[in-house]
Amino acid sequence: MNEAYWKHVEERKAQGIPPKPLKAEQVKEVCTQLCDAGQSDKDTLLDLLIHRVPPGVDPAAGVKAKFLADIARGNVPCPHIDKKKAVELLGTMMGGYNINPLIEFLSVEALAETAAAALKNTLLVFDALEDIYKLAEAGNPYAREVMQSYADAEWFTSRPPLPKELQVTVLRVEGEINTDDLSPATHAVTRPDIPLHALSMGEKRFPDGTAKITEIRQTGKSVAFVGDTVGTGSSRKSATNSMLWWIGDDIPFVPNKRRGGVVIGLQIAPIFFNTLEDSGALPIRCDVSNISNGQEIKICPYDGRIEDSSGQLLAEFSLSPETLVDEYRAGGRVPLIIGKKLTNRAREIMGLGESKVFLKPETIEKPGVGYSLAQKIVGRACGMEGVYPGMMVDPVMTTVGSQDTTGPMTANEIEELACLGFSADLVMQSFCHTAAYPTPTDKEMHEALPKFITERGGVSLKPGDGIIHSWLNRMILPDTVGTGGDSHTRFPLGLSFPAGSGLVAFAAALGVMPLEMPESVLVRFSGELRPGMTLRDVVNAIPYYAIKAGLLTVAKQGKKNIFNGRVLEIEGLPDLKLEQAFELTDASAERSAAGSTIKLGIDTVCEYLRSNATLLKNMIADGYGDAKTLERRIKRMEEWLANPHLLEGDPNAEYAAVLEIDLAELTEPIVACPNDPDDVKTISQVVDDPVQEVFIGSCMTNIGHFRAAAKVLEGYDRLSTRLWICPPTRMDEERLKEEGVYQIFEALGSRMELPGCSLCMGNQARVEPGATVFSTSTRNFDNRMGDGAKVYLGSAELAAVVALLGRIPEPDEYFEITEKKIKPFMTDVYQFMNFDRLETYQRKAASVSIS
């Protein structure tokens, strides 16, 4: 261990970062060497044991906890750690494997005081609180001390409060800073290794930024990161980790992770804002026009003022949510929630009233005002009729999703939460971002992560199965709430609030998630689509009409975005199939919305759930785990189908804005232009722009899109562009091959990708540098698909026409081609995957008995 480890230490030192945390085998070796009385490196070994072992239920933590507990029991002699010190060190491990020994030592007179002190500052106690209380009831004075400490919230009051003034130096980046800038997808494989991944922060967008931060911090000053629009995009937790690695502070006894820091923006994307909250940072939304790079500023959080060094007012703000002051003091929103639950439970057991220590959000009442659909769905998840905007609630998370570029981070967070079994009803893990071109690290993750998920009662997909959303949507239940570690977790049924990996871990482990209920924006459609117009044009019509209404601007400075942080609620399209509905809810991520709902007809929902129950039975037959979780979800689907009903918003519900869109007014395809999903234009405004590469794939596609594209291309022997084809799931791929659709693409020399994310993520496959691309994918940030790539976003039908022509067509050209090639076959083309009507799936489902 020594030679390999110290070589690793030197390699990391050369990069300016600390070594990785110790693994279980390395901890065993450290423990063995510490038992050697003549060990000359005892100080180094002690430092490794104390500071370089992950907390919680990481396997390395298990080795450490057992070693220290055995020392305290007198079973293992260690000349460098006495019994009292061993108990003290057990108290630094946050929870999990250290809890039972600490409770045990409450009854050992020589160790009880130290054990009590350790437990008083340990939040991840969970059900073991009952064991402490039993000891207290039996007369153990130290157990009584611990219970009283929990009841008095000493874990919280012992921490310093948010200062009245914060003196910081500004690192300002102009324009929009998205999470790809902070956590580049090309380095996604390193995301679980926070210090290493942080080296890539801003490499394309602000390449000298980390050097400037380092220079400022070496003078002893703190840094505030400032931008116009901050944190749009998918990779919120890894982006937050990278950000806080540079501007935050070390967390005692937690290797390679930091918290704290200040982030200021005119707009901060809601998921990024929440992830900053969870990580103990201080996010502030305010006008940043008077704040400049390198400026020394004073932040007065209680007064809501930002001043320069002379005291001149630069900006005003209000801390939101109200609990942000407590979150910062607790070290983050997650520890605050866990700690409050511990305090409340202790007080309940002891027969005490409600604690007065914490800030309590006001209850919001609106007599005469109804609830929107989203507010009713969240209300049901909280055991209430509805929840008004601004209310702080903890809705039950019925469905939780995790994908592979954030999955290892989620696993780490689950271990830190000392979770050995999920409380959420269904937790699912996918491998859609790394399966196609796995690195050695990816392959290790493909082996380890499924076991990690299934042994806690979750469901794990297999590499090659396809995109998380296309699968997770098959698992959901109507009118329930969920979350996922990908910003495109946007259920077409019920409501999902995507989150960073830390909050996803919290939701999976505890079965609930903190939420400040957002306002809603209603988008109401009317009329009928003209022939040749597609649902993707309807998607792009939302920002198109919002711009016309003055509710959205493309410019980043002083940007307006009515959807930012709100729920986008959609009505007027009741006959959509669920696969189509997801195109609309999915695209709410590009609007920076907190979530999305869509009002659908009950018959189409019944059709979808019958299909999905059959798919889940096939998963059980194929050996997917956890079978009990899948069985439980099938039962809940069948229970709903036995008595189908859907919530509806009240007519007198309030919305932040209402956007009316007449579908008949859409006369030509609408595309998002390079490189901004908000910069939407009709194709006549960008006609004849040459295109070199076309991508048809991502979670925004379904099997109908590939059939439609194949119809456009059928009969031709060459294309004018490079064409990428990537179906969302293996089921789509299998069906398209059976139908001969793949043969059309392959005959034209298309690049056929493994079902998954492919170019949409851009972490593995990439287009040629500087290429102009037409894509059906979700977003088109700078450098996401390829270095310097210009990316248009639009429909699969239009993408196929572009592939033929090598340019953006005239509207008449497009309609002429699609009318001839697609219109005669509409009924067959736009058929979806109803598994309960497919013989092979019916037969396999029939072999599965649900107990």
N, C-alpha and C positions, 0 to 999 in steps of 0.2 A: 504493500500500500504506500509506503513512504516515498519510494522513488517515483512512482507514477503520479502521486498526489503533488509532490513538490515541483515536479516538472510542470504540471498543470497550473500550479500557483504562479510560477515564473512566466508562463505563457500569457496568463491573464493579466499579470502585472505589467507586461510589455504593452498590453492593450489599454491599460489604465482602468481596469475593472477588477473586482474581487473574484476569487475562485467560486465555483459552483458549491452549493450546500453539499454536505457529506451524504453519501448513500449508506444504507444499512450495514453493508459489509465493512465500509470504512469506519463507521462508528464502533463496530465490534472490535476492530483493530485498535482504535484509540482507547477503548475501555481496557483491552488486554494490556496495552503498554502502560496505562495509568496504574495498573496493579503492581507494576515493577517498582519496588522501593528505591532502586538505584537509577531510575529514569532521569537522565539529565535534561530532557526536553519537557519536563512536567508542565512548565508554564505555557508552552506552546500547545501541548495536548489538552490542557484545561481550557485554553481559549477555544480550541476546536470544538470541544464537547459543549461548552457553554454557548458559544455564539454561531457555530456553523452547522447546527442541526435543525432541520425544519420542525415547526411545532405541530401540534394536533395529532392526527393519526397517520402521518407519514410513517412508512416502515422504519426509517431511521429513528424517528421519535420513539417508536416502540422499543427499540434496542436501548436507547438512552434511558427511558423511563424504567425499564426492568433493571438496568445496571444501578441506577441511583436508588431504587427501592430496595434492591438486595443489599446495598451498602448500609442503608438506614436500618434494615432488619438485622444486620450483623452477619448476613450470609456470605458476603463478599468483602474481604479485607482490602482496603485501598489506602495506602499511606498518604495520598495527596488530597483525599476527600473524606472528612469525618461524617458521622451520621447526621449531624445538624446541617452541615453544608449540603449534603445530599438532598435533604428535604427542601432546603431553600432553593436549590436548583430545580427540583421538581416543580416548584411554584412558578418558574419562568416559562413553562411549556404550554400555556394557554388553555389546555383542556385535552380530553381524550384519554390517552394511556396513563397520564399522571393523576387522574382524579381519584380512582379507587385507593391507590397507596396513600394519598394525602388524607383521605377520610380515615383510613386505617390508623394513621399516625396521630390522629386526634385523640386516640385512646392510649397513646404511649407517652407517659408523663414527661420524659426527657425531650420529646420531640413535638409535643402537642402545640405549644405556643408557636413554634416555627411553622408547623403545618397549618395552623389557623391563619397566620399572617399570609401564607401562600394562597390559601383558598379565598381569602377576602378580596383578592385582586384577580381572581380567575372567574371568567364569565361563562365559559363553555362547560357548565355543570349539568344542565339539562335534568334528566330524571334523577340523577344522583342527589339533587336537592332534598328529595324525600328521605334519603339515607342519613343526610346530615341532620335533618329535623328529628328523625327517630333517636339519634344519639343525644340531641339536645333534650328531648322529652325524657330520655332515660337518665338525665342529670349530668351529662357531659358539659362542663362549663365552657370549654373551647368551642364545641359545636354551637352552643348558644351564642357565643361571640360572633361566630361566622354568620349565623342566621340574622342576628341583629345588624351586622355590617351590611349584609345584602339588603335588608329592609331599609336601612338608612342610606343606601346607595353610596357608600364610602368609595366604592370602585370609581365612581364618577366625581364626587366632591373632592377627592384627593388629587385630581388632575387640575392643572392650571386652566383657567377660563380663557376664552378668546380675548386677546389683548384689546385695550381701548384704542390703541394706535399701532399700526404696522408700518414700519419704514422699509421700503423696497426700491429696487432699481428695475426699470422697465426693459424687457426685451420685447420689442414691438415688431410684428410681422404684418405687412399691409395685405388687405384683401381677405379672401377666404382661406382659412387653414383647415383642411380636412384631415380625417384620421389617417389617410394614406400618406400625408405629409409627415405625420408624427410616428406612424408605424407602417413603413412601406411594405406592401404585399410581397415584393420580391424577397424580403427577409422574413417572411411569415414563419419559416421553420424555427427561427430563433426566439419567437415570442415568449415561450415559457421561461427563457433565460433572460430575465429583465435587464441586467447590466449590459449584456452583449447586444441585445436587440436595441437598447437605447442608443448605442453608437450610431445607428442608422437614422436617428430622428432628424428630419429636416434636410437630409442629404441632397435632395433636389430642390426643395422649396426655399430653405434658408441655410445653406451649407456651412456658414460660419457661426450659426446660432449657438451650438453647444460649446464652442470655444469661448464665445463671449460670456455665456453663463458661467463657465468655469472660472474665467478671469474675474468676474464680479464676485463670485462666491469665495474666491481665494482672499479677497479683501475683508471677508467677514460679513458681507452684506447679503441680504436675501433678494430673490428675483421674482418679479411678477411677469407672467407671460400674457401679452396683450394682443388682441387682433380684432378685426371688424366682425368676422363670422368665424367661430372656432368650433371644431369638433364634428362637422358634418361627415357622414360616412359610416362604415361598418365596424371598424376595429377599435371600439371605445376603450376596452380594458387595456389592451396592449398599448394604445395611444396614451392612456392615462398613466400606465406604468412607466412608459418612457419619459413622459413629461415630468412626473414626480421624481424619477431617478435623478433628473437634473436640478429641479427646483425644490424638492422636498427634503425631508430629514429621515435618517435611519430609524427603524423601528427596533427597539431593544429586544434582543434574543430572537429576532426573525431575520434570517440572512437574506441579503440581496433584495430587499423590498423597502420602499420608503413611503412616507405619507406627509401630508401638509402641503404647503405651497399655495400660491394665489394665481388664479387665472381670471382675466378680465376680458369681456367681449361685448360688443353691441348686441350680438346674438351668440348664444352658446347652444349648440344642438342639444335637445333634451336628454338623449341617452348619455351623451358625453357629460353633461351637467350632472346627471344622477350618479354617473360613475365617479366623477370627482368628489361628490358628496360622500359616496361609499368609502372612498379612499382617504378621507380626512383632509381633503383640500378645501380651499375657500373659493368657490366660483362666484363671480360678481357680474351681473348684467348691467351695463350702463353705456352712455354715450362716450366713445373713446376718441372722439375727434380732436380733443385737446391734449391727449396723452401721447408723448413721442418716445422714440427709441432712446435708451440711455438715460432717460429722465429719472431723477430722484423724486419719489412721491411718498406722501403720507396717506394711508388709508385709515379712516375713522369708521369702523364697521357699525358701531351703535348709533352714530350720528348720520350715517349714510353719505359721507363726504370723502372725496379724493382731492387732495391739495398738493401743490408743488412745494418745493423747499422753502419758499417765501410765505407760504400760507394762502396763496391764491387758489380759489376754487377751480378745479378742473372738471369735476363731474359729480353728480349726485346719484344715489342709488338707494334701494331698500333691500335688505337681506330677505331673500325668499328661497325656500319656505321659512316660516317662523322658527322652526326647530333647527335652523342651520347653525345657530350659536351653540346649541347643545351638541350637535353632530361634530362640530370642530373640536369641542372640548373632549368628547368621548373618543376621539381618534377616528371618527367616520360614522356614517349613518348606520352601517351594519353593526358595529359594536354597540352603538347607542340602542338600537332596537333589541339586541340580545340582552344587553344589560338591564334595560327597562323591564323586559319580560321577567328576568331573574328577580329584580326588585319587587315587581308586582306580585309574582308568585310567592315570594318569601312573606310579603305582607299579608297575602291572602291566607297562607298556611297559619300564620301567627295571629290571625284575627285582627290585623291592623287596617286602618283606613288607607285611602289612596295617598301615594307619595306626593308631596308638594315640591319636590326637588326639581323636577323637570318642567320645561316650558310645555304648556298644554295648548295645542291648537284649538281655536274657537270652533264650536259647532255652527255650521252654516244652515240657516233656515230661510226658505223663500216661499212664503205663503202665496198660493195662487199660481206658482210656477211649477210646471211639470218636469219630468225627467226625459232626457233623450235616450235613444237606444243604448248608447255606450254607458250612460249613467245608470241605467237599469241593470245592465249586465254586471257592472262592477258592484252595484248594490246587492244583487243576488249573491255574488261571491263573498260579500261581507255580512250576509244575513239581514239585509235591509231592503227596503223598497227601491231605493235609489240613492245616489251620491252626487251632491252638487259640486261644481268646480271649486277648488280650493280646499276641500276637506281632505284631511290626512287619514288614510285608511290602510288596512292590511288585507287585501283580498286573497282568497284561497287560490293558489296556482294549481289548476287541474292538469295542465300539460306543460312540460318544460323540455326545451330542445337545446342540444349542445352540438356544435360542429367542430371539425378537427383542428383548425388553426387556432381556435381558442379553447378547445377541449382539454389539452394538457394544463392550461392555466386554470380552467374550471376545476379540474381534478385536484390541483394543488390547493385551491380555495376550499374545496369540499373537505380535504384532509385537515386544513387549518380550522375548519368548523367542527372538527372531531366527529364527522358524520360517517357512520358505518351502515346506515340504511336510509333510503330516501323516504321523506314524508309526502312529497308530491305524488299524486295518483299515478302519473306516467311521466317518466324521464327518458328521453331518447337521445342517442349519440349517433352522429353520421361521420362519414369520411369522404365528403364530396369535394373538398378543396385540395386534397393531397394524393388521392388514389391514382390519378392518371400517370404521374411521373414522380413516384415516391423516392425521397432521399433515404439513406440509411437510417436517419433519425425518424423519418416518417414511418418506415417499416417497423421500427421498434415500437412506435406509438400504436400502429395498427394491431400489434400483438397485445400490448399491455392495456390499452384503454377499454376495449370491449369487456375484458375481465373485470376491470375496476368498476365499470358501470353496472354490469349484470349482477355482480356479487352484492351490490347495494339495492338490487331490485329494479334496475333500469332495463331499457331495451336498447340493444346495440345493433346497428346496421352493419353491413360488410363493405369493404372497399369495392367500388364498382357498382354499388346499388343505386347511387345517384344523389340528387340534391336534397338537403335536409328539409327544405320547405315543402317540396313536392311529396315527401314522405310524412312529415309531421302533420301536414294538413289532413292526411288520411287518418290521423289518430284523434283528432279533436272532437269535442262534443258541443252541441249548440248551446249558446248563451252561457258559456263558461269563460274563464279568464286564464291566460297562460303567458309564458315568456320564453325567450330563447336568446342564445349568445350570438345572434346575427341580426343586424338591423332589418333584414327582410323577413323576420318572423312576424308576419302580418296575417293572422288567421282570416280566411274568408267566412268562417263561422265564429260566433262569439267575438272575443276581443283579446289581443295580445299586446303586451308592452315589452318590446325588445329591451335587453339590458346587457351590461358588461358581464364578463365571466364571473366576477365576484358576486354580483346580485343573482345571477343564474344559479350559482352554487348555493346561495342562501335560499332561493326559492325551492330548489331541489331538496335541500336538506331539511328545511323547516316547513315547507308546504305553503308558505305565504310570502308576499312581497310587499314592501312599503311603497305607498303610492300617494302622491298629492294629485287628486283628481284634476285632470286638465279640462279646460274649456273645449267646446266642440265647434267645428265649422261644418255646416251642412252644405253638401253639393247635391242639388236636386236636378235630375235629368228629365227631359220630356221629349216627345216626338220620336221619330224613327230614323235609323241610320240609312243614308243613301247607299245604293249598290256600290260595292267596291271599297267602301269605308270599313275599317276594322276596329276591333276593341282597343288596339294599341293607340289608334287615333283618338278614341274616347279618353284613354289615359292621359295623353298629351293635351287634350282639350282643357283639362283642369287647370294646369298652369297658364295655358293660352288665354283662357277667359279671366283668370285671376289677374293677369297682367293688364288686360283691357279694363278691368274694374278698378285698377289702382291698388290691388291687394297684394301684389307681388312685383318686385323689381328684380332685374337681372344684375344690375350693378351691385357690387359688394359693399362699397362705402355707403353708409346710411341705408343699408338694404331693408326693404319691407318684405315680410313673408307672413301672411296671415295664418299659414298652416303650422308655423314653427312652434313646437311644444304642445300643439292641440291635437285632439282626435278628429280625424277626417271622417265624417259620416256621410254615407252615400245612399241616395234613394232614387227611385224612378226606373230601376232595371230589374224588376222582380223575376223575369223569366231567364235570367242568366244561369248557366250551369256553374257549379262551384269552381271548376277549373278556370272559367272565365272571370268569375268574381275575384279570384285571387290576383289576376292581372291588375285590378283596380286597387285592392287593398295593399298589395305588394309595393306598388309605385308610391304609396304614401310615405315610404322611407325617403324617396327623393324629394319629397316636399318638406322633409324634416319634421313630419308629424309624429306625435307621441304614439299614435296607434290609429286604427281604422276599423270602421264597421260598414257593413252593407246590408240593406234590407232585402231579403230574398223570399221567394215563395216556398211554402212548406213542402210541396210536392218534390221540388228539385232537391231540397235538403234530405228528404226521405230517400230519394234515389241515391244520393251520395253516401249516406250512412249504410245502406244495404250493401253497396259496392265495397265500402271500406271494411265492414265486418267480415266479408268474404276474404279480402286481402289479408287481414290480420289472422284469420284461421289458416291461411296458406303459410304465413310466417311461422306459426306454431308447428305446422306439419313439416316445414323445412328446417326446424331446429333452432329458430331464433329465440334468444333469451331476452328478458326473463318471461317464461311462458305464463306464469301466474299473473304478471302485470298485463300481458296481452289478453288473457282470458277475462280479467276484471274489466278491461276497456270494452271488449266485445259485449259483455253483459250490460254495461251501461249504455252502449249503443242500442242494443235490442230493447232495453227498458224504455228508452226514449221513443223508439219506433212503435212500441206498443201504445204509446200515448203521446203522439207528436204535438208539440206546441212551440211557438217562438215568441219571444218578447218583442214588443213594439214601442217606439218612442211616443211620448204624449204629444198631442197637437199643440199644447201650450209650453213646450220645452223652449229654453233659451239657447241661442247660439251666438258665438262671437261674430259670425258673419254667415250669410246665406248666399250661395252662388248658384244661379239658375243657368242651365245649359240646355238649349234646344238642339237635339242631335241632328235635326234636319238642316241646321245652319252650317254643319261641317261639310264642306264641298270638295276638299282635297286633303290628302294625307298630311299629318302634322308630325314633325320630327324634332327631337332635341338636338341642338347644334353643338359643335365642338366649342369648348369642352365643359359644358354646364347643363345638367338636366333641367334647369329652369329656363334655359334660353331656347324656347320652342318657337318654331316658325313653320309655315306651310311650305311644301316642297317647291312651289313656284318662286319662293324667295331665295332658294338655294339651288335652283335647277342647274344641271350640267357640271356641278362640282365633281371632279374626277375622284373615283374611289378605287383603292387597290385591294382591299381585303373586306370580306363580308363574314360575319359571325351569326349563325342561327343557333341559339341555345340559351341557357340560363333558366332560372326559376320563373321567368316571365313567359316561358313557352310551354305548350302542351302538345299532345300528339297531333292535333289538328293543324298546328302551324307547320309541322314538317310535311304533312300530306299536301298542304296548300303550296308550300315552296316547291315540292317535287312536281306538282302539276304545272307550275310556271316553267320549270326547267325541262320537263319531259319533251323529248323530241329534238333537243339541241345536242350538238357534239362538242361544244366548247363554251367556256365562260370567259368573261373579260376581267375577272378578279380571282383572287384566291378565295375559296369558300371553305369555311369551317362549319362542321355539323356536330352538334353535341346535345343529344336528347337529355331530358332531366332525370329519367330513371331507367333502370335496366328493363322494366316492364315495357316502357315506350320503345326502347331499342329492339327488344325481342319482337314486338308486334309490327314495327316498321320493317323489320327484316322479313317477317312472314308475308307481309303485304307487297313486297317488292319495291318499297319506297327507297330502301337503302341502295338498291341496285342503280337507281337513277342518279343518286348523289355520287356513288363510287365511279360510275361510268364517266362522270365529268371531272374526275380527278380530285374530288373534294377531300379535305382532311377530316377523317372521321374520328372524333374524340370519344374517349370513355365517358359514359354518363356521369355528369358532375358539373362543376362550375367552370372549368377551363378558362377561357379568356375573360370571362366576367370578373373573376378574381385577379387574374394576371400574376399570380404568384409562381406559376410554373410555365405554362405555354404563353408565348408573347407574339405579337405581330411584329413586322419589321419596323425598325426605328423610323420615325417620321411618316409612317403610312397614314393615309386617310382610310377610315374604317366605317362601314355601316354595320350596326350591331342591334340585335334584339335584346341585349342584356339590360341590366338594371340602371347602371350609372356610367358616366363618362368623364371621370376626373382626369386631370393631367397625369400622364405617364402610367395610368392604371393598366391599360392593355398593352402598352409598349412605349418605349422612350420616345417622347415627342409626338406620339400618335394623336391625330385628330379624329374624334369619334362621334358619329351621328347615332342616335337611338331612334328606332322606329319598329314597324311591324315586320313579321316574317315574310308576309306577302310582298311588301315593298323591298325587303332585303333581297328576295329572289330576283326581282326585276333589276335591282342595282347590280347583282352578280352577273346578270346577262349583259347589261349595257356598259358596265364599268363607270357609271356616273349616276347622279341623282336625275331621275327622269322628269320630263314635263308631265303635268297632271294628265293630259290627254293620252300620252304614251302609257302611263301606268294603268289607267282605266281600260284602255283598249286591250292590253295584255291580260289583265285579271278577268275581264269580262269573258274573254275567249277561253282562257285556260282554267279558271277556277269556277266561275259561275255555274256552268252546266253540271258540276259535280259537288255542289255545296253540301247536299245532304250526307254524302258519303265522307267528304273531307272532314267536316266538323263533327265527327263522332268521338266520344270520349271513352276513357277506360272504365267501363262498368264491369267490374270483375265478377259480379254475381251473374252476369249473362255470358261469360266466357267459359266454355266447356272444361278446359284444363283446370281453371281456378275453381269451378263448381265441384269438380270431382275430388280435388284435394281437400277442399273445405269440408266436404261431406265426411271425410275420414277423421275429422277432428271432433272430439266430444268435449263440450264445455260443461264442467261440473258445477 
